Amino acid sequence: MNRAELESTARALVAPGKGILAADESNSTIKKRFDIIKLEATEENRRAFRELMFTTQGVAEYVSGVILYDETIRQQTKAGKPFPQLLAEQGIIPGIKADTGLVPLANFPGEQVTKGLDDLRERLADYYKLGARFAKWRSVITIGSGLPTLAAIDANAADMARYAALCQEVGLVPIVEPEVLMDGDHTIERCEEVTTLTLKRMFDALFATQVHLEGALLKPNMILSGKKCPQQASTQQIAEATLRCFRRVVPAAVPGIVFLSGGQSPEEATANLNAMNAMGSHPWELSFSYGRALQEPVLKVWLGQAPNVAAAQQAYYHRAKLNSAARSGEYTAAMEKAA
């Protein structure tokens, strides 16, 4: 483990004013996105969409890294340049989704664990050779009647810790993503309670496996009301609850927190991040690692049509710029319309 290199990469990913594009959707997930714009999810269409985003001029001012999918890290531009090389030449750090999806947790109905540990050491070494310098592993915690159980929280925490240790062994910065889902009718208070416990148990597991926290990043959910909760929390309530939770359980050694958008609209994800950064300085950089919240406006403009590429790139650039402003608490709703 080269600790200095890991720390340098982790800090670069959360550099002031910058955040991460999550372009690591599985083929089944990107099919759902393409279905909305009535576009067939062929390999070429997936490649063309990623090339559109990765060749957007000037976006490196706001985007520090891109999380790639196994297919994407092996793809090239139309002109034949590998995507990791294309990104690195712009000063954008290539990363990789290291997990291989979710499976039911035996004996615990309604709960899941993440696949991908069996051959992870070999796959991570391969990804490093392909140009990746960080990785991401997502686990899912569901809130419901009697859920989550401590068994599910601890099973996911243990897997996350093993993944993070394997990443650092080969020189990749691990991003740990324990997502407490916003599905359901739970209150913001219940979300805070579950997220606090989930993060505490995960960091206990990271300590136990000797993960170097200064060379790792956290990708958590924000503390939100469940989608079906009749009482939806305000932006300020979300910011206060999220920061209160993190101050209790996220070690200051972690260089940065890169939020997932997790079902929020692009505008909500930006406004909530902005509110947290407007509340003063924090022990960690508060940044973003958004997928749909960065890509949704792009897809709506692109529609899979070559004449729309320039306008779609402008939409991506604009969304990235707004999230960059939110990194310092300087975003305003009025900026949404200023293309």
C-alpha positions, 0 to 999 in steps of 0.5 A: 500500500502506497499511503501517500499516493492513496491520500493524494488521489483521495484529496484530488477527487474532493478538490475544492469546486469539484465532484465526481460523475457516476457513469457506472450504471449497469447495462440493465440500469442504463436500459431503464434510462434509455427507455424513457427517451425511447432509445435502444440500449445497444452497446454502441448507444451506451458508448456514444452516450458516455463519449458525449459526456467524456468529451464535453469541453471545460467540464474538468473545471468542475469534475474531478473523477468519473466512475466507469462500468466494467464495459465502459472502462474497456471502451474507446472514443469513435476515434479509437482513444480508450476512455480512461486515457481520454479522461486522464488527459483532461485531468479527470481521474478514472474510477471503476464500479467494483461490485457486481450487484445485489442478491438477497441475504439468506434468512433475512427477507427483504434485505440484500448483500452485494456480490463481487468479493470472490474474484475482486483482488484479480479484477482490481489489479486488472482495473488498475492496469486499465487506468482506474485509480479509485473504485466504488462498492455499493451496499443497500440498507432498506428501511421497513417494518422490522428493517433493517436488521443488525445482521444485514447492516453488519454483513454489508459492513464486513463486505465493505471493509474487505473490499476497501482493504483489497482496493488499497492493496492494489493502489486504488482509493476505495469509495464506500457507499452504504446507501440507506434507501429513500423508498418507503414512508419513514420519517427523516428522524428514522432515516437519521437513526438508521444511517447513523447506525449503518455508518457507525458499524461500517467504520468499526469494520473499516478500523478492524480491517486496518483500512487507511481512512486518509486514503478512502472516501465515503459516498452516503445518502443524505438524511431524507424523509421516505418518498412516501412520507406525508411530512417531507423535510425541508432543505434546511432540515435535511442539511442539519440532520445530515451534518448532525449524523456525520459529526457523530460517526464519520472520522475527521481522517476521511478527506471527503464525503461525496454524496449520492443523489439517490432518487432526488431530482437534479435541482434537489440534489444540488440545493441540499448539497449547497445548504450543507456547505453554506453552514460553514466549514466541516472536518471533511470536504462535502462534495458530490458523486451524482449519476442520474442528477447529472445525467438526466438533463443530458439524456432529455436533450440528447435523445440519441440523436447526433445533431443534439450532442452539442446542446446535450454537452452544454446541459452537462456542463451547466449541471456540473457548474451548478454543483460546483457552486454548491460545493462552496454554498454559492448556488442559487435557484436563479442559476438554474435558468442561466445556461 
